[in-house]
């Protein structure tokens, strides 16, 4: 988006992606392609390339701000980036993260923070954790706010979890994850990000609750959709990346080609590859 570009209707010409549409896609077995997004220019590009859902993730703390974790991200930060993404987006479904400290105190605090994110342009809010979060999810959903839950490796709890490691490996941990997923679905969560969990466990969760759209990141191919951090899949992130990341810029002629390839490979079930990217 050059500063002098003339706004137009958007390249895909697709109808806005709604929650109803996402549920239809999921019921029909069409995989949902999600990417993180933090600014207007990328929102426009990702939307034009057919990305179904944009996530204003609190990964913005690490990716944009150079923080060591997502913990320092404030609600103000999330609002700033949600407004920017909403301005650039035309038709993708827009999910915004509730940052650490903006929803844990009470359902009322979560409602206040969610209202601010929705007024900034989000169409769904995402919060991390299971158990205690079910009450908050129900409180938000009853008040008209679509909710995406997030289980497995929940980065806001990185210190409690002892690092960025695969979750739900043993029987007890897997049983807890399955119980939390069922409770969140019962509370009305429409979507569930599963991060760094064994592929078989993620598949089991999705099969048990077809009403819940599971979105995997390091959770194998048998989720309802996939998400990656934009800078990881574009090969911008330095250092050693987790095995679930694929650099879609490798061999691509442009960022647009890389994003289109991501959408195609998610939809065709070619990404993630269980051998290369799974646990
Ligand atoms: O903040 C984020 O980018 C996320 C994704 C990794 C799912 O929560």
Boltz pocket constraint, residues with backbone or C-beta under 6 A from the ligand:
constraints:
  - pocket:
      binder: B
      contacts: [[A, 36], [A, 55], [A, 56], [A, 57], [A, 58], [A, 59], [A, 60], [A, 97], [A, 193], [A, 195], [A, 217], [A, 227], [A, 228], [A, 229]]
      max_distance: 6.0
